[in-house]
Amino acid sequence: MPSPSQTLRNNYVHSNNPSVTPRSMPSSSYSPENHTHSRASQRKSLSYPQLFAIYNEIVNEWCKEQWITFIDNHSETYLTIEAKINEILTVQTAIDRYYLTTGELSLRSQPECLLIRTESKTETLFVPNSIISLENLFDNDSAQRLLRYKLMAIICYSNKTNSKIMFYKDSQLNSWFIYYDQSISSHSHSNILSEEEQDQLQSFIEHKHHLDPSKFTSPLSSLRNHPIIYVYMPEKN
């Protein structure tokens, strides 16, 4: 089993801080795993160390960088969304309607990594989009070509394990994986979501059937717990 440092991908972007060197995410250098579902059993799977490296990179490195710079020159780590309504809103809708803690300030530049966080106490269910745009957060006179951002991970709190969990979408495998922070049992369990969980999560993201995560079983039921961090990366052309 190669160590995380030996399985780095070179598609990670560096922070706006010139003193910080570019970092990389673990690649899909994987080995077959045993799974209980027939179709899932034919899939390759990311190892626990790889998922740990991804989680650690996001939580302990990405979450310390101020990726987002506004026209008044102040910077933020997160684009924080909030709404005082008992509704289901997509992340894109929240951005377009300026449900942001920063108000209606425009962005100065495109974030190289986009962390979107919900408020801890909110009745609004913010559903992630698989692809989002920040076009409405830029001045109309901005001539730069705007990037779209692709959902890569979701980090939230699990009441069952009393710790954070991460749902991670590997683009090469086209599958969702789960990582439990500080969970001993996760070493011995399959880290790929079951076929049913894959379908539920994807349907939730695509807003099919108006799925409410509070009706899901664990671990997907954790998607109702706030705050939630949605991790987006620039979409490759």
N, C-alpha and C positions, 0 to 999 in steps of 0.2 A: 504494500500500500504506500504510494508516494505521499510525502508530507505536503501540507498546503503550500509551502514555499516552492515546491517542485511542480506544482500544478497551477501556476498563475496564468491568467489570461491578460493579454495586453490591450484590452478594449476599455479599460477604466480610465476616466478622466481625472486630472489633478485639480486641486482646489485653486481658488483665486489668489491664495497666498503664495507668492513666488518662493518662499522658503520651504514650502511643502513639496516633496517630490511626488511624481505620479505613482498611484497605487494600482494594484490589479486585483481582480476577483478570481477565485478558484475556478478552473475550467471543468468541463464535464469529462474528466479522466476517471471513468467509473468502472465498476465491475458489477456483474449480475447479482441480484439479491433474491431471496425467496419471499414470495408474497402470497396472500391468501386468495386473491382474486385472479381468475383465469387470465384475463387480458393484462392485468398489472404484472402478472408473473413473467410475462415476456418482455417487460421493460427493463432498461438499465436504470440504475439508481445512483444518486450521489451518496457518498459515504457520510457517516456522522462527522468525521474530522473536517470534511469539506464544508458541510453545512455550518459547523461551528466556526470555521474561518470566515465564512460569508457573514454570519450573524455578528461576529466579533468586529469585523471590518466596518459594518454599518453602525453598530451601537457605540463602539469605542473610538472610531476614527471619523466616519462621516458625520456623526452627530456632534462633533466638536468644531466643525468647520462652518463658517458663515458664508454659505453659498449664494445667498440672495441679496443683491444690492439694489436699493431704491434710488430714485432721482434726488432725494435729499441726502444721499451718501451714507445713510445708516444701513447696516447689514443685519441679516437674520440667518439663523440656521434653518428654521422651518418656515414654510408658508402655512400659517395657522388659520384654519377655517372654523367658523362658528355661526350658529343661527339659533334664534330663540323661538323656534317653531317646531311643532310636533309633526314633522313630515319626513319623507324619504327624499333626499337630494343627491344627485350625482356630484362628484368632485368637480367636474367641469362646470356644472350649473352654479355651484358655490363660488367658483372663481369668476365666472362671467357676471354674477350678480354682486360681486364684491362682498361676499360674506367672509371677510378677512379681518384679522385683528389689526392689520395695518391700515385699514380704511381703503381709500381709493388712490393711494400713492402708486405711481407708475414705476416699473422696473427700469433700471439703467442698462442692464445686460442680461443675457440669458444664463440661467444657472447651469453649471456643469453637472450638477447632481441636484435632484429635486426631492426634498423631503417635505411631505404634506402631513400636518398633524391636526387632529381634531381636539377641541377643548375637552377637558376631563369631565365637566358636568354639562351635558347637553341632551335634549330630548330628540334632537334631529339625528336621523340615521344617514350618514354620509356614505354613499355607495361608490366604490372606486370605478373609474373608467379604465379600460385597458389601454387607451390612447388618449392623451389630453394635449391641449394647446394653451399657451400663455398669451396668445395674441391680444386679448382684451386688457392685459396688464401693461401693455406698452403704449407709449404715446403714438398717436396716429401718424405723426411725422417720421416715425422711426423707419429707416430704409433697410434695416438689416433683415436678412432672411431668417424667419423664425423657425425654430425646431419644434417638432412634436416629441412628446415624452411617452415612454412605454412603461407600464406597470411591471415592476420586477419583484417586489416583496411587500408583505404586509406584516407589521409587528403590532401585537396587541397583548392583552393580559388574560391569562387563563385562570379562572377561579378554581378549576379542578386541580391543577398542579401548583397553584399559588406562585406562579412565575410567568415571565414573558414567553410568548411563543412567536415564531416567525413562519409565515407561509411564503415560500420562495418558488418563483416560476423560472425553470431552466429553459431557455429559448431553444437550445439544441435538442433537448429531449422532449420539449413541448409538454412538460408535466409539472405538476405542483408537488412540492415537498414541504415537510414540516420539521421544524427544529424547536425543541423544548429547552429553554434556558435552565440550567442547573437541575436537570431531570435525569436521575440515574436510569430510569426505565427506558429512556429513549435510546440508550445504547443497544438494547436487546430487541427493540421493535423496529418494524419497517418504517423508514423515514419518508416513503412515498405515500401520498394520499391514496386511499382506495378508489376504485373506479367510480363508485357512487359519490364519494366526496369530491373527486375531480369534477364530475358533472355538476354537482351542487355549487361548488365555488365558481366555476366558469359561468354558470347560469346567473349567479348572484352578480358577478362583475358585468355581465352583458344585460342585466336588468330584465331577465326573462321571468315571467310568472310572478313578478313582484315578491320575490323570495325575501323573507325576513329571517336573519340569522338567529333570532331568539327561538325560532322553531326548529333550528338545526340541533343535532346531537353534538356532543363534544367530539372533536376540538373546534368544529366550525361555529359552534354557538358563541365562541369567544369573539367573533367578529362584531358582536353587539357591544362589547365593552369599550369604554372610552377611558383615556385617549387612545387613538389608533394612529400609527404612523404608516403612511403609504409612501413607498420608495419608488421613484420614477427615474429612469435614465433616458438620455436622448435616443430617439429612434434612429437606427442606422438606415441610410439610404439604400 
